Amino acid sequence: LINSKSNEINQNSNKSFITKAVEKTGPSVVTIETQRYIKRKKPFTNSQIFLDPYFERFFGLDLPKDPQPRIEQSQGSGFIIADGLVLTNAHVINKSNKVIVGLSNGKKLKAKLIGQDFFTDLAVLKIEGKGPWPKAKLGDSSKIKVGDWAIAVGNPFGLENTVTLGIISNLKRNVTQLGIYDKKLELIQTDAAINPGN
């Protein structure tokens, strides 16, 4: 027993801080799949001549009378912050009619939008189902310093976590530097590579 415990301690001490952080937060990272129904516009709606059946027959046109809506699908990531509550990006959820959350254990559950803010690009979802839920603990941004490590974890395709690493580059990046003049907000800037789904 003593030998097996000492081996376990040695294995843990050999892990990098990145590995430890991913192991701690990884289970709370979820895949988000969305569907949005987009109505197709009727062609030539600004011209009455194309509404004439004789005109269609004469030119051999086969115009759809009632265009079917198409389904636009997209994916992203989020993480569970409380019982059944998921924090994600607002652009991932934007005007979606259906939202599915994929958990780290492979389960897929429906979710509904609780609230969103497009300026900060944040949205909160409520998973329809019962836990227990693996939760990520939110940090305290007042304790961050320039030069601290920044780890980005995602689960874009529901397979396994993706991880990138960078540092905190700036703590008070004013949005006026980004061309936004009607809002007052300071951003935390990082150079961690943010790939689709992170």
Sequence and secondary structure as in RCSB ss.txt:
>XXXX:A:sequence
LINSKSNEINQNSNKSFITKAVEKTGPSVVTIETQRYIKRKKPFTNSQIFLDPYFERFFGLDLPKDPQPRIEQSQ
GSGFIIADGLVLTNAHVINKSNKVIVGLSNGKKLKAKLIGQDFFTDLAVLKIEGKGPWPKAKLGDSSKIKVGDWA
IAVGNPFGLENTVTLGIISNLKRNVTQLGIYDKKLELIQTDAAINPGN
>XXXX:A:secstr
 HHHHHHHHHHHHTS HHHHHHHHHGGGEEEEEEEEEE    TTTT GGGG HHHHHHHT    SS   EEEEEE
EEEEEEETTEEEE HHHHTT SEEEEE TTS EEEEEEEEEETTTTEEEEEESS           GGG  TT EE
EEEE TTSSS EEEEEEEEEEEEEGGGGT  S   EEEEE S   TT 
